[in-house]
Amino acid sequence: MTMFRRNFIAAITAISATTGIAALSATTALAAPEDFADMEPVELRLAHVVNEQDGFHIAAEKFRDLVDERTGGKISVEIFPNASLGDERTLLEGMQIGSIDMGIITNGPVSNFLEEMAVFELPFLFPSREAAYSVLDGEIGQELLDRLSEVNLKGLAYAERGFRNLTNSQRAVSSPADMEGMRIRVMENPVYIDTFRALGANAVPMAWTEALTAMQQDTIDGQENPVNVVDSFKLDETQDYMTMTRHTYAPALFVMGLPIWSQLDEAAQDVLVEAAREASAYERDMNAQMEEKQLDALRERGMEINTDPDLAAFQAKVQPVYDQYGEQFGDYLDRIRSELN
């Protein structure tokens, strides 16, 4: 791998944003393991920022196993969890320059590199998981994955962070009025910041690793994340209350650096795309199956969970976010709404 990595890093300045992009069409036949017999072994480093109990790691392990099986071990994947290679922005920047191969990254940080990706972060946009999947796995989602080549990245597939909910250490929250003045950690993304300001909170953007420490030290009051994150990171130890606001459906992405992607032949690229799609579908299914068990576990550990907040009040409060961003994403918002209606 050392010689391989030297070669593609040396070539990075000659790589254009569209070099080597190969879409997997419905008619493409995947190569068999024996087709990779003469291939020089390649080791890919896949990084994410959460722990081994999280859905991201489940997806990463599934991806690793599929790639190993379908290439006869010629492409191996080493997984680096727990932000061991850096936070999500650092990982994406590393992919752009070829120092990191790939990762599973929450959509919010990705949108800092391609602004239009943030359209998916608009509050209360998707009424259900199924509605989100129809858009992400369809024409709109694929178009935005392909556009990541504009910033020297290659989007493979949409995994899942999930519907995000509010937790806090101060008091039960049933309506936006209960959030007034709360210091809530949000991702470093303008849509999230403005959403929580519209809800009356003091939005505090910070990386996830910093947020964990901030909750322990009471420098923030709360955060917002899907149930699987609340459970896997045992946030009930610092957060007494959760409100099932389901305010945003957050995708995550299997994403590679274009430098490494462009060094692989088409057969290998096809295997990676299909494995990422299958691993993403697997993670989605696992998240759906585990959510009720995770909620029960959190209740048993003492967390108070409000499953019936005043969602109409929350939706009314975030209308200024649509007024502010409605035209910022080109025609993507209109296209999504048209597809959902």
Buried (B, 14 or more C-beta within 10 A) or exposed (E): BEEBBEEBBEBBEEBEEEBBBBEBEEEBEEBEBEBBEEBEEBEBBBBBBBBEBBBBBBBBBBBBEBBBEBBBEBBBBEBBBBBEBBBBBBBBBBBBEBBBBBBBBBBBBBBBBBBBBBBBBBBBBBEEBEBBBBBBBEEBBBEBBBBBBEBBBBBBBBBBBBBBBBBBBBEBBBBBEBBEEBBBBBBBBBBBBBBBBBBBBBBBBBBBBBBBEBBEEEBBBBBBBBBBBBBBBBBBEBBBBBBBBBBBBBBBBBBBBBBBBBBBEEBBBBBBBBBBBBBBBBBBEBBEEBBEEBBEBBEEEEBBBBEEBBBEEBBEBBEEBBEEBEEBBEEBBEBBEEEBE
